[in-house]
Amino acid sequence: MASLDRTPTPSQPKAHLLGWLTAVTGLIAVIAVVVLAALGQGDAATAVGAVAAAALGVGGVRITVQIRR
C-alpha cells in the first residue's frame, strides 16, 4: 500500500545542477549567437547555435506524474 504522505521527495543535487547548467548554457549560447550575427559572422553563429541545440537537447526537462487511485 502506498504512503499517504504527500511531501515530495527532494531530487538529487546533481539533478538541480544539470538543470542549472543547461539553463546557463542556453543563455550563453543565445548571447553568443546574437553577438556573432551582429558582427557579421553568420557561419560562426550557425556553429554555435548547433552546439547549443545539442547541449540543450541532452539536458531536457524532467516531468514526474504521480497517478493516485
Predicted model as a PDB file, atoms N, CA, C, CB and O in Angstrom, pLDDT in the B-factor column:
MODEL        1                                                                  
ATOM      1  N   MET A   1       0.840  -1.172   0.000  1.00 52.00           N  
ATOM      2  CA  MET A   1       0.000   0.000   0.000  1.00 52.00           C  
ATOM      3  C   MET A   1       0.891   1.244   0.000  1.00 52.00           C  
ATOM      4  CB  MET A   1      -0.959  -0.007   1.217  1.00 52.00           C  
ATOM      5  O   MET A   1       1.898   1.296   0.707  1.00 52.00           O  
ATOM      6  N   ALA A   2       0.522   2.214  -0.776  1.00 57.00           N  
ATOM      7  CA  ALA A   2       1.316   3.439  -0.889  1.00 57.00           C  
ATOM      8  C   ALA A   2       1.115   4.327   0.330  1.00 57.00           C  
ATOM      9  CB  ALA A   2       0.948   4.206  -2.167  1.00 57.00           C  
ATOM     10  O   ALA A   2       0.065   4.311   0.972  1.00 57.00           O  
ATOM     11  N   SER A   3       2.134   5.089   0.623  1.00 60.00           N  
ATOM     12  CA  SER A   3       2.065   6.025   1.744  1.00 60.00           C  
ATOM     13  C   SER A   3       1.130   7.185   1.402  1.00 60.00           C  
ATOM     14  CB  SER A   3       3.475   6.554   2.102  1.00 60.00           C  
ATOM     15  O   SER A   3       1.022   7.572   0.239  1.00 60.00           O  
ATOM     16  N   LEU A   4       0.463   7.733   2.399  1.00 64.00           N  
ATOM     17  CA  LEU A   4      -0.433   8.868   2.192  1.00 64.00           C  
ATOM     18  C   LEU A   4       0.299  10.194   2.374  1.00 64.00           C  
ATOM     19  CB  LEU A   4      -1.618   8.790   3.151  1.00 64.00           C  
ATOM     20  O   LEU A   4      -0.299  11.262   2.235  1.00 64.00           O  
ATOM     21  N   ASP A   5       1.569  10.127   2.680  1.00 64.00           N  
ATOM     22  CA  ASP A   5       2.373  11.335   2.860  1.00 64.00           C  
ATOM     23  C   ASP A   5       2.553  12.019   1.506  1.00 64.00           C  
ATOM     24  CB  ASP A   5       3.756  10.997   3.500  1.00 64.00           C  
ATOM     25  O   ASP A   5       3.088  11.416   0.575  1.00 64.00           O  
ATOM     26  N   ARG A   6       2.113  13.270   1.389  1.00 66.00           N  
ATOM     27  CA  ARG A   6       2.198  13.988   0.112  1.00 66.00           C  
ATOM     28  C   ARG A   6       3.421  14.888   0.024  1.00 66.00           C  
ATOM     29  CB  ARG A   6       0.951  14.816  -0.099  1.00 66.00           C  
ATOM     30  O   ARG A   6       3.517  15.718  -0.880  1.00 66.00           O  
ATOM     31  N   THR A   7       4.354  14.731   0.952  1.00 66.00           N  
ATOM     32  CA  THR A   7       5.569  15.522   0.909  1.00 66.00           C  
ATOM     33  C   THR A   7       6.439  15.021  -0.235  1.00 66.00           C  
ATOM     34  CB  THR A   7       6.329  15.454   2.259  1.00 66.00           C  
ATOM     35  O   THR A   7       6.803  13.845  -0.261  1.00 66.00           O  
ATOM     36  N   PRO A   8       6.778  15.893  -1.180  1.00 66.00           N  
ATOM     37  CA  PRO A   8       7.603  15.426  -2.297  1.00 66.00           C  
ATOM     38  C   PRO A   8       9.006  15.077  -1.829  1.00 66.00           C  
ATOM     39  CB  PRO A   8       7.667  16.487  -3.399  1.00 66.00           C  
ATOM     40  O   PRO A   8       9.584  15.745  -0.972  1.00 66.00           O  
ATOM     41  N   THR A   9       9.526  14.029  -2.406  1.00 64.00           N  
ATOM     42  CA  THR A   9      10.898  13.661  -2.081  1.00 64.00           C  
ATOM     43  C   THR A   9      11.834  14.578  -2.849  1.00 64.00           C  
ATOM     44  CB  THR A   9      11.180  12.164  -2.415  1.00 64.00           C  
ATOM     45  O   THR A   9      11.659  14.770  -4.052  1.00 64.00           O  
ATOM     46  N   PRO A  10      12.813  15.140  -2.181  1.00 65.00           N  
ATOM     47  CA  PRO A  10      13.729  16.052  -2.877  1.00 65.00           C  
ATOM     48  C   PRO A  10      14.561  15.297  -3.907  1.00 65.00           C  
ATOM     49  CB  PRO A  10      14.653  16.765  -1.871  1.00 65.00           C  
ATOM     50  O   PRO A  10      14.988  14.167  -3.672  1.00 65.00           O  
ATOM     51  N   SER A  11      14.782  15.935  -5.043  1.00 60.00           N  
ATOM     52  CA  SER A  11      15.605  15.306  -6.062  1.00 60.00           C  
ATOM     53  C   SER A  11      17.073  15.427  -5.681  1.00 60.00           C  
ATOM     54  CB  SER A  11      15.346  15.936  -7.443  1.00 60.00           C  
ATOM     55  O   SER A  11      17.448  16.207  -4.806  1.00 60.00           O  
ATOM     56  N   GLN A  12      17.873  14.654  -6.346  1.00 65.00           N  
ATOM     57  CA  GLN A  12      19.298  14.645  -6.048  1.00 65.00           C  
ATOM     58  C   GLN A  12      19.922  15.984  -6.432  1.00 65.00           C  
ATOM     59  CB  GLN A  12      20.001  13.487  -6.785  1.00 65.00           C  
ATOM     60  O   GLN A  12      19.457  16.636  -7.367  1.00 65.00           O  
ATOM     61  N   PRO A  13      20.969  16.399  -5.721  1.00 67.00           N  
ATOM     62  CA  PRO A  13      21.625  17.672  -6.049  1.00 67.00           C  
ATOM     63  C   PRO A  13      22.156  17.703  -7.482  1.00 67.00           C  
ATOM     64  CB  PRO A  13      22.767  17.934  -5.079  1.00 67.00           C  
ATOM     65  O   PRO A  13      22.207  18.769  -8.096  1.00 67.00           O  
ATOM     66  N   LYS A  14      22.548  16.561  -8.016  1.00 67.00           N  
ATOM     67  CA  LYS A  14      23.056  16.521  -9.378  1.00 67.00           C  
ATOM     68  C   LYS A  14      21.959  16.875 -10.381  1.00 67.00           C  
ATOM     69  CB  LYS A  14      23.633  15.139  -9.688  1.00 67.00           C  
ATOM     70  O   LYS A  14      22.244  17.451 -11.431  1.00 67.00           O  
ATOM     71  N   ALA A  15      20.721  16.539 -10.068  1.00 66.00           N  
ATOM     72  CA  ALA A  15      19.611  16.874 -10.965  1.00 66.00           C  
ATOM     73  C   ALA A  15      19.426  18.390 -11.033  1.00 66.00           C  
ATOM     74  CB  ALA A  15      18.301  16.192 -10.494  1.00 66.00           C  
ATOM     75  O   ALA A  15      19.172  18.935 -12.107  1.00 66.00           O  
ATOM     76  N   HIS A  16      19.551  19.071  -9.899  1.00 72.00           N  
ATOM     77  CA  HIS A  16      19.459  20.529  -9.886  1.00 72.00           C  
ATOM     78  C   HIS A  16      20.625  21.151 -10.651  1.00 72.00           C  
ATOM     79  CB  HIS A  16      19.431  21.054  -8.441  1.00 72.00           C  
ATOM     80  O   HIS A  16      20.455  22.135 -11.372  1.00 72.00           O  
ATOM     81  N   LEU A  17      21.791  20.573 -10.487  1.00 77.00           N  
ATOM     82  CA  LEU A  17      22.978  21.074 -11.167  1.00 77.00           C  
ATOM     83  C   LEU A  17      22.827  20.940 -12.678  1.00 77.00           C  
ATOM     84  CB  LEU A  17      24.229  20.325 -10.687  1.00 77.00           C  
ATOM     85  O   LEU A  17      23.222  21.840 -13.421  1.00 77.00           O  
ATOM     86  N   LEU A  18      22.267  19.839 -13.137  1.00 73.00           N  
ATOM     87  CA  LEU A  18      22.073  19.632 -14.569  1.00 73.00           C  
ATOM     88  C   LEU A  18      21.097  20.663 -15.135  1.00 73.00           C  
ATOM     89  CB  LEU A  18      21.563  18.207 -14.843  1.00 73.00           C  
ATOM     90  O   LEU A  18      21.331  21.203 -16.216  1.00 73.00           O  
ATOM     91  N   GLY A  19      20.023  20.937 -14.429  1.00 75.00           N  
ATOM     92  CA  GLY A  19      19.070  21.947 -14.883  1.00 75.00           C  
ATOM     93  C   GLY A  19      19.683  23.329 -14.934  1.00 75.00           C  
ATOM     94  O   GLY A  19      19.457  24.083 -15.881  1.00 75.00           O  
ATOM     95  N   TRP A  20      20.455  23.659 -13.923  1.00 80.00           N  
ATOM     96  CA  TRP A  20      21.124  24.958 -13.875  1.00 80.00           C  
ATOM     97  C   TRP A  20      22.141  25.082 -14.992  1.00 80.00           C  
ATOM     98  CB  TRP A  20      21.803  25.165 -12.521  1.00 80.00           C  
ATOM     99  O   TRP A  20      22.214  26.110 -15.665  1.00 80.00           O  
ATOM    100  N   LEU A  21      22.923  24.033 -15.189  1.00 78.00           N  
ATOM    101  CA  LEU A  21      23.940  24.043 -16.233  1.00 78.00           C  
ATOM    102  C   LEU A  21      23.308  24.157 -17.620  1.00 78.00           C  
ATOM    103  CB  LEU A  21      24.798  22.781 -16.148  1.00 78.00           C  
ATOM    104  O   LEU A  21      23.843  24.849 -18.487  1.00 78.00           O  
ATOM    105  N   THR A  22      22.202  23.500 -17.831  1.00 77.00           N  
ATOM    106  CA  THR A  22      21.502  23.578 -19.113  1.00 77.00           C  
ATOM    107  C   THR A  22      20.980  24.986 -19.365  1.00 77.00           C  
ATOM    108  CB  THR A  22      20.347  22.574 -19.153  1.00 77.00           C  
ATOM    109  O   THR A  22      21.090  25.505 -20.476  1.00 77.00           O  
ATOM    110  N   ALA A  23      20.412  25.602 -18.335  1.00 78.00           N  
ATOM    111  CA  ALA A  23      19.889  26.964 -18.489  1.00 78.00           C  
ATOM    112  C   ALA A  23      21.002  27.963 -18.776  1.00 78.00           C  
ATOM    113  CB  ALA A  23      19.129  27.385 -17.234  1.00 78.00           C  
ATOM    114  O   ALA A  23      20.844  28.834 -19.631  1.00 78.00           O  
ATOM    115  N   VAL A  24      22.116  27.848 -18.078  1.00 82.00           N  
ATOM    116  CA  VAL A  24      23.238  28.763 -18.296  1.00 82.00           C  
ATOM    117  C   VAL A  24      23.835  28.559 -19.686  1.00 82.00           C  
ATOM    118  CB  VAL A  24      24.320  28.560 -17.218  1.00 82.00           C  
ATOM    119  O   VAL A  24      24.180  29.528 -20.362  1.00 82.00           O  
ATOM    120  N   THR A  25      23.957  27.311 -20.111  1.00 80.00           N  
ATOM    121  CA  THR A  25      24.478  27.025 -21.451  1.00 80.00           C  
ATOM    122  C   THR A  25      23.583  27.639 -22.518  1.00 80.00           C  
ATOM    123  CB  THR A  25      24.600  25.507 -21.672  1.00 80.00           C  
ATOM    124  O   THR A  25      24.073  28.225 -23.483  1.00 80.00           O  
ATOM    125  N   GLY A  26      22.289  27.507 -22.348  1.00 80.00           N  
ATOM    126  CA  GLY A  26      21.358  28.095 -23.306  1.00 80.00           C  
ATOM    127  C   GLY A  26      21.445  29.601 -23.354  1.00 80.00           C  
ATOM    128  O   GLY A  26      21.431  30.190 -24.435  1.00 80.00           O  
ATOM    129  N   LEU A  27      21.534  30.234 -22.199  1.00 83.00           N  
ATOM    130  CA  LEU A  27      21.625  31.692 -22.139  1.00 83.00           C  
ATOM    131  C   LEU A  27      22.907  32.198 -22.791  1.00 83.00           C  
ATOM    132  CB  LEU A  27      21.555  32.167 -20.690  1.00 83.00           C  
ATOM    133  O   LEU A  27      22.875  33.145 -23.577  1.00 83.00           O  
ATOM    134  N   ILE A  28      24.022  31.578 -22.471  1.00 88.00           N  
ATOM    135  CA  ILE A  28      25.296  31.980 -23.066  1.00 88.00           C  
ATOM    136  C   ILE A  28      25.286  31.758 -24.574  1.00 88.00           C  
ATOM    137  CB  ILE A  28      26.456  31.206 -22.425  1.00 88.00           C  
ATOM    138  O   ILE A  28      25.813  32.579 -25.324  1.00 88.00           O  
ATOM    139  N   ALA A  29      24.694  30.659 -25.020  1.00 85.00           N  
ATOM    140  CA  ALA A  29      24.646  30.370 -26.451  1.00 85.00           C  
ATOM    141  C   ALA A  29      23.801  31.392 -27.197  1.00 85.00           C  
ATOM    142  CB  ALA A  29      24.097  28.971 -26.689  1.00 85.00           C  
ATOM    143  O   ALA A  29      24.173  31.821 -28.289  1.00 85.00           O  
ATOM    144  N   VAL A  30      22.674  31.786 -26.625  1.00 85.00           N  
ATOM    145  CA  VAL A  30      21.823  32.787 -27.277  1.00 85.00           C  
ATOM    146  C   VAL A  30      22.561  34.115 -27.390  1.00 85.00           C  
ATOM    147  CB  VAL A  30      20.502  32.975 -26.497  1.00 85.00           C  
ATOM    148  O   VAL A  30      22.516  34.773 -28.430  1.00 85.00           O  
ATOM    149  N   ILE A  31      23.240  34.503 -26.317  1.00 90.00           N  
ATOM    150  CA  ILE A  31      24.004  35.752 -26.345  1.00 90.00           C  
ATOM    151  C   ILE A  31      25.121  35.670 -27.389  1.00 90.00           C  
ATOM    152  CB  ILE A  31      24.595  36.059 -24.947  1.00 90.00           C  
ATOM    153  O   ILE A  31      25.345  36.624 -28.133  1.00 90.00           O  
ATOM    154  N   ALA A  32      25.815  34.539 -27.445  1.00 90.00           N  
ATOM    155  CA  ALA A  32      26.907  34.376 -28.405  1.00 90.00           C  
ATOM    156  C   ALA A  32      26.398  34.418 -29.839  1.00 90.00           C  
ATOM    157  CB  ALA A  32      27.643  33.064 -28.153  1.00 90.00           C  
ATOM    158  O   ALA A  32      27.034  35.026 -30.700  1.00 90.00           O  
ATOM    159  N   VAL A  33      25.264  33.782 -30.110  1.00 89.00           N  
ATOM    160  CA  VAL A  33      24.704  33.782 -31.465  1.00 89.00           C  
ATOM    161  C   VAL A  33      24.310  35.192 -31.880  1.00 89.00           C  
ATOM    162  CB  VAL A  33      23.486  32.843 -31.549  1.00 89.00           C  
ATOM    163  O   VAL A  33      24.572  35.600 -33.011  1.00 89.00           O  
ATOM    164  N   VAL A  34      23.686  35.936 -30.981  1.00 90.00           N  
ATOM    165  CA  VAL A  34      23.280  37.309 -31.306  1.00 90.00           C  
ATOM    166  C   VAL A  34      24.500  38.189 -31.578  1.00 90.00           C  
ATOM    167  CB  VAL A  34      22.439  37.908 -30.159  1.00 90.00           C  
ATOM    168  O   VAL A  34      24.511  38.965 -32.533  1.00 90.00           O  
ATOM    169  N   VAL A  35      25.522  38.066 -30.739  1.00 92.00           N  
ATOM    170  CA  VAL A  35      26.736  38.882 -30.929  1.00 92.00           C  
ATOM    171  C   VAL A  35      27.425  38.514 -32.236  1.00 92.00           C  
ATOM    172  CB  VAL A  35      27.715  38.697 -29.741  1.00 92.00           C  
ATOM    173  O   VAL A  35      27.819  39.397 -32.998  1.00 92.00           O  
ATOM    174  N   LEU A  36      27.573  37.224 -32.500  1.00 90.00           N  
ATOM    175  CA  LEU A  36      28.234  36.801 -33.741  1.00 90.00           C  
ATOM    176  C   LEU A  36      27.442  37.226 -34.970  1.00 90.00           C  
ATOM    177  CB  LEU A  36      28.427  35.286 -33.751  1.00 90.00           C  
ATOM    178  O   LEU A  36      28.025  37.638 -35.973  1.00 90.00           O  
ATOM    179  N   ALA A  37      26.124  37.130 -34.897  1.00 90.00           N  
ATOM    180  CA  ALA A  37      25.301  37.555 -36.034  1.00 90.00           C  
ATOM    181  C   ALA A  37      25.409  39.063 -36.243  1.00 90.00           C  
ATOM    182  CB  ALA A  37      23.829  37.153 -35.817  1.00 90.00           C  
ATOM    183  O   ALA A  37      25.442  39.532 -37.381  1.00 90.00           O  
ATOM    184  N   ALA A  38      25.463  39.819 -35.152  1.00 93.00           N  
ATOM    185  CA  ALA A  38      25.584  41.276 -35.263  1.00 93.00           C  
ATOM    186  C   ALA A  38      26.931  41.680 -35.857  1.00 93.00           C  
ATOM    187  CB  ALA A  38      25.404  41.930 -33.890  1.00 93.00           C  
ATOM    188  O   ALA A  38      27.037  42.709 -36.525  1.00 93.00           O  
ATOM    189  N   LEU A  39      27.946  40.877 -35.614  1.00 92.00           N  
ATOM    190  CA  LEU A  39      29.277  41.167 -36.143  1.00 92.00           C  
ATOM    191  C   LEU A  39      29.467  40.650 -37.569  1.00 92.00           C  
ATOM    192  CB  LEU A  39      30.332  40.564 -35.239  1.00 92.00           C  
ATOM    193  O   LEU A  39      30.540  40.812 -38.151  1.00 92.00           O  
ATOM    194  N   GLY A  40      28.433  40.030 -38.132  1.00 91.00           N  
ATOM    195  CA  GLY A  40      28.513  39.534 -39.498  1.00 91.00           C  
ATOM    196  C   GLY A  40      29.174  38.178 -39.630  1.00 91.00           C  
ATOM    197  O   GLY A  40      29.599  37.799 -40.721  1.00 91.00           O  
ATOM    198  N   GLN A  41      29.263  37.459 -38.560  1.00 90.00           N  
ATOM    199  CA  GLN A  41      29.872  36.121 -38.575  1.00 90.00           C  
ATOM    200  C   GLN A  41      28.774  35.059 -38.612  1.00 90.00           C  
ATOM    201  CB  GLN A  41      30.792  35.913 -37.330  1.00 90.00           C  
ATOM    202  O   GLN A  41      28.553  34.350 -37.631  1.00 90.00           O  
ATOM    203  N   GLY A  42      28.099  34.957 -39.738  1.00 88.00           N  
ATOM    204  CA  GLY A  42      26.959  34.048 -39.857  1.00 88.00           C  
ATOM    205  C   GLY A  42      27.326  32.588 -39.700  1.00 88.00           C  
ATOM    206  O   GLY A  42      26.586  31.824 -39.080  1.00 88.00           O  
ATOM    207  N   ASP A  43      28.477  32.185 -40.264  1.00 90.00           N  
ATOM    208  CA  ASP A  43      28.891  30.787 -40.158  1.00 90.00           C  
ATOM    209  C   ASP A  43      29.206  30.412 -38.706  1.00 90.00           C  
ATOM    210  CB  ASP A  43      30.116  30.525 -41.050  1.00 90.00           C  
ATOM    211  O   ASP A  43      28.838  29.332 -38.245  1.00 90.00           O  
ATOM    212  N   ALA A  44      29.878  31.295 -38.003  1.00 89.00           N  
ATOM    213  CA  ALA A  44      30.195  31.033 -36.595  1.00 89.00           C  
ATOM    214  C   ALA A  44      28.926  31.011 -35.750  1.00 89.00           C  
ATOM    215  CB  ALA A  44      31.171  32.092 -36.055  1.00 89.00           C  
ATOM    216  O   ALA A  44      28.806  30.198 -34.834  1.00 89.00           O  
ATOM    217  N   ALA A  45      27.986  31.893 -36.050  1.00 89.00           N  
ATOM    218  CA  ALA A  45      26.725  31.915 -35.310  1.00 89.00           C  
ATOM    219  C   ALA A  45      25.949  30.619 -35.526  1.00 89.00           C  
ATOM    220  CB  ALA A  45      25.873  33.121 -35.736  1.00 89.00           C  
ATOM    221  O   ALA A  45      25.326  30.099 -34.600  1.00 89.00           O  
ATOM    222  N   THR A  46      25.990  30.105 -36.747  1.00 90.00           N  
ATOM    223  CA  THR A  46      25.319  28.836 -37.041  1.00 90.00           C  
ATOM    224  C   THR A  46      25.968  27.691 -36.275  1.00 90.00           C  
ATOM    225  CB  THR A  46      25.349  28.546 -38.550  1.00 90.00           C  
ATOM    226  O   THR A  46      25.273  26.829 -35.737  1.00 90.00           O  
ATOM    227  N   ALA A  47      27.295  27.679 -36.223  1.00 89.00           N  
ATOM    228  CA  ALA A  47      28.001  26.623 -35.499  1.00 89.00           C  
ATOM    229  C   ALA A  47      27.703  26.668 -34.005  1.00 89.00           C  
ATOM    230  CB  ALA A  47      29.501  26.737 -35.732  1.00 89.00           C  
ATOM    231  O   ALA A  47      27.461  25.633 -33.384  1.00 89.00           O  
ATOM    232  N   VAL A  48      27.721  27.859 -33.434  1.00 88.00           N  
ATOM    233  CA  VAL A  48      27.422  27.994 -32.000  1.00 88.00           C  
ATOM    234  C   VAL A  48      25.976  27.591 -31.728  1.00 88.00           C  
ATOM    235  CB  VAL A  48      27.676  29.449 -31.517  1.00 88.00           C  
ATOM    236  O   VAL A  48      25.687  26.953 -30.716  1.00 88.00           O  
ATOM    237  N   GLY A  49      25.077  27.958 -32.621  1.00 86.00           N  
ATOM    238  CA  GLY A  49      23.672  27.568 -32.460  1.00 86.00           C  
ATOM    239  C   GLY A  49      23.489  26.067 -32.506  1.00 86.00           C  
ATOM    240  O   GLY A  49      22.684  25.517 -31.754  1.00 86.00           O  
ATOM    241  N   ALA A  50      24.228  25.392 -33.381  1.00 87.00           N  
ATOM    242  CA  ALA A  50      24.128  23.928 -33.471  1.00 87.00           C  
ATOM    243  C   ALA A  50      24.662  23.262 -32.208  1.00 87.00           C  
ATOM    244  CB  ALA A  50      24.894  23.411 -34.700  1.00 87.00           C  
ATOM    245  O   ALA A  50      24.066  22.308 -31.709  1.00 87.00           O  
ATOM    246  N   VAL A  51      25.772  23.756 -31.696  1.00 82.00           N  
ATOM    247  CA  VAL A  51      26.324  23.199 -30.457  1.00 82.00           C  
ATOM    248  C   VAL A  51      25.370  23.443 -29.297  1.00 82.00           C  
ATOM    249  CB  VAL A  51      27.705  23.812 -30.148  1.00 82.00           C  
ATOM    250  O   VAL A  51      25.170  22.565 -28.457  1.00 82.00           O  
ATOM    251  N   ALA A  52      24.782  24.629 -29.248  1.00 80.00           N  
ATOM    252  CA  ALA A  52      23.835  24.950 -28.174  1.00 80.00           C  
ATOM    253  C   ALA A  52      22.593  24.065 -28.244  1.00 80.00           C  
ATOM    254  CB  ALA A  52      23.427  26.428 -28.247  1.00 80.00           C  
ATOM    255  O   ALA A  52      22.096  23.602 -27.217  1.00 80.00           O  
ATOM    256  N   ALA A  53      22.097  23.833 -29.449  1.00 81.00           N  
ATOM    257  CA  ALA A  53      20.924  22.968 -29.602  1.00 81.00           C  
ATOM    258  C   ALA A  53      21.228  21.552 -29.133  1.00 81.00           C  
ATOM    259  CB  ALA A  53      20.457  22.948 -31.063  1.00 81.00           C  
ATOM    260  O   ALA A  53      20.385  20.909 -28.508  1.00 81.00           O  
ATOM    261  N   ALA A  54      22.425  21.068 -29.432  1.00 79.00           N  
ATOM    262  CA  ALA A  54      22.812  19.732 -28.977  1.00 79.00           C  
ATOM    263  C   ALA A  54      22.923  19.676 -27.459  1.00 79.00           C  
ATOM    264  CB  ALA A  54      24.138  19.317 -29.614  1.00 79.00           C  
ATOM    265  O   ALA A  54      22.474  18.715 -26.834  1.00 79.00           O  
ATOM    266  N   ALA A  55      23.519  20.704 -26.869  1.00 73.00           N  
ATOM    267  CA  ALA A  55      23.671  20.734 -25.411  1.00 73.00           C  
ATOM    268  C   ALA A  55      22.321  20.826 -24.719  1.00 73.00           C  
ATOM    269  CB  ALA A  55      24.553  21.911 -24.988  1.00 73.00           C  
ATOM    270  O   ALA A  55      22.090  20.154 -23.714  1.00 73.00           O  
ATOM    271  N   LEU A  56      21.436  21.648 -25.248  1.00 72.00           N  
ATOM    272  CA  LEU A  56      20.112  21.794 -24.640  1.00 72.00           C  
ATOM    273  C   LEU A  56      19.264  20.549 -24.857  1.00 72.00           C  
ATOM    274  CB  LEU A  56      19.397  23.017 -25.209  1.00 72.00           C  
ATOM    275  O   LEU A  56      18.418  20.222 -24.024  1.00 72.00           O  
ATOM    276  N   GLY A  57      19.481  19.858 -25.961  1.00 74.00           N  
ATOM    277  CA  GLY A  57      18.736  18.630 -26.224  1.00 74.00           C  
ATOM    278  C   GLY A  57      19.089  17.521 -25.254  1.00 74.00           C  
ATOM    279  O   GLY A  57      18.242  16.692 -24.920  1.00 74.00           O  
ATOM    280  N   VAL A  58      20.329  17.498 -24.801  1.00 70.00           N  
ATOM    281  CA  VAL A  58      20.767  16.478 -23.855  1.00 70.00           C  
ATOM    282  C   VAL A  58      20.182  16.742 -22.471  1.00 70.00           C  
ATOM    283  CB  VAL A  58      22.302  16.431 -23.785  1.00 70.00           C  
ATOM    284  O   VAL A  58      19.778  15.810 -21.776  1.00 70.00           O  
ATOM    285  N   GLY A  59      20.136  18.021 -22.070  1.00 62.00           N  
ATOM    286  CA  GLY A  59      19.646  18.361 -20.732  1.00 62.00           C  
ATOM    287  C   GLY A  59      18.182  18.024 -20.560  1.00 62.00           C  
ATOM    288  O   GLY A  59      17.820  17.309 -19.625  1.00 62.00           O  
ATOM    289  N   GLY A  60      17.350  18.514 -21.422  1.00 59.00           N  
ATOM    290  CA  GLY A  60      15.930  18.210 -21.403  1.00 59.00           C  
ATOM    291  C   GLY A  60      15.216  18.686 -20.151  1.00 59.00           C  
ATOM    292  O   GLY A  60      15.804  19.327 -19.281  1.00 59.00           O  
ATOM    293  N   VAL A  61      13.970  18.366 -20.085  1.00 57.00           N  
ATOM    294  CA  VAL A  61      13.126  18.718 -18.957  1.00 57.00           C  
ATOM    295  C   VAL A  61      12.566  17.430 -18.374  1.00 57.00           C  
ATOM    296  CB  VAL A  61      11.983  19.695 -19.379  1.00 57.00           C  
ATOM    297  O   VAL A  61      12.097  16.563 -19.111  1.00 57.00           O  
ATOM    298  N   ARG A  62      12.614  17.305 -17.062  1.00 59.00           N  
ATOM    299  CA  ARG A  62      12.100  16.102 -16.410  1.00 59.00           C  
ATOM    300  C   ARG A  62      10.747  16.419 -15.790  1.00 59.00           C  
ATOM    301  CB  ARG A  62      13.093  15.576 -15.331  1.00 59.00           C  
ATOM    302  O   ARG A  62      10.619  17.335 -14.979  1.00 59.00           O  
ATOM    303  N   ILE A  63       9.752  15.656 -16.181  1.00 61.00           N  
ATOM    304  CA  ILE A  63       8.403  15.825 -15.640  1.00 61.00           C  
ATOM    305  C   ILE A  63       8.008  14.524 -14.956  1.00 61.00           C  
ATOM    306  CB  ILE A  63       7.372  16.210 -16.764  1.00 61.00           C  
ATOM    307  O   ILE A  63       8.115  13.447 -15.543  1.00 61.00           O  
ATOM    308  N   THR A  64       7.554  14.629 -13.717  1.00 71.00           N  
ATOM    309  CA  THR A  64       7.136  13.460 -12.971  1.00 71.00           C  
ATOM    310  C   THR A  64       5.632  13.533 -12.738  1.00 71.00           C  
ATOM    311  CB  THR A  64       7.902  13.352 -11.630  1.00 71.00           C  
ATOM    312  O   THR A  64       5.118  14.539 -12.250  1.00 71.00           O  
ATOM    313  N   VAL A  65       4.940  12.469 -13.086  1.00 74.00           N  
ATOM    314  CA  VAL A  65       3.495  12.424 -12.892  1.00 74.00           C  
ATOM    315  C   VAL A  65       3.193  11.263 -11.940  1.00 74.00           C  
ATOM    316  CB  VAL A  65       2.732  12.257 -14.266  1.00 74.00           C  
ATOM    317  O   VAL A  65       3.627  10.132 -12.156  1.00 74.00           O  
ATOM    318  N   GLN A  66       2.449  11.570 -10.896  1.00 76.00           N  
ATOM    319  CA  GLN A  66       2.060  10.530  -9.950  1.00 76.00           C  
ATOM    320  C   GLN A  66       0.551  10.363 -10.026  1.00 76.00           C  
ATOM    321  CB  GLN A  66       2.516  10.879  -8.495  1.00 76.00           C  
ATOM    322  O   GLN A  66      -0.207  11.295  -9.758  1.00 76.00           O  
ATOM    323  N   ILE A  67       0.138   9.186 -10.386  1.00 77.00           N  
ATOM    324  CA  ILE A  67      -1.297   8.894 -10.517  1.00 77.00           C  
ATOM    325  C   ILE A  67      -1.738   8.164  -9.267  1.00 77.00           C  
ATOM    326  CB  ILE A  67      -1.606   8.045 -11.804  1.00 77.00           C  
ATOM    327  O   ILE A  67      -1.197   7.112  -8.923  1.00 77.00           O  
ATOM    328  N   ARG A  68      -2.715   8.723  -8.596  1.00 78.00           N  
ATOM    329  CA  ARG A  68      -3.245   8.097  -7.374  1.00 78.00           C  
ATOM    330  C   ARG A  68      -4.671   7.627  -7.648  1.00 78.00           C  
ATOM    331  CB  ARG A  68      -3.209   9.097  -6.157  1.00 78.00           C  
ATOM    332  O   ARG A  68      -5.502   8.346  -8.203  1.00 78.00           O  
ATOM    333  N   ARG A  69      -4.906   6.421  -7.243  1.00 72.00           N  
ATOM    334  CA  ARG A  69      -6.246   5.872  -7.429  1.00 72.00           C  
ATOM    335  C   ARG A  69      -6.829   5.462  -6.100  1.00 72.00           C  
ATOM    336  CB  ARG A  69      -6.222   4.682  -8.387  1.00 72.00           C  
ATOM    337  O   ARG A  69      -7.958   4.974  -6.046  1.00 72.00           O  
TER     338      ARG A  69                                                      
ENDMDL                                                                          
END                                                                             
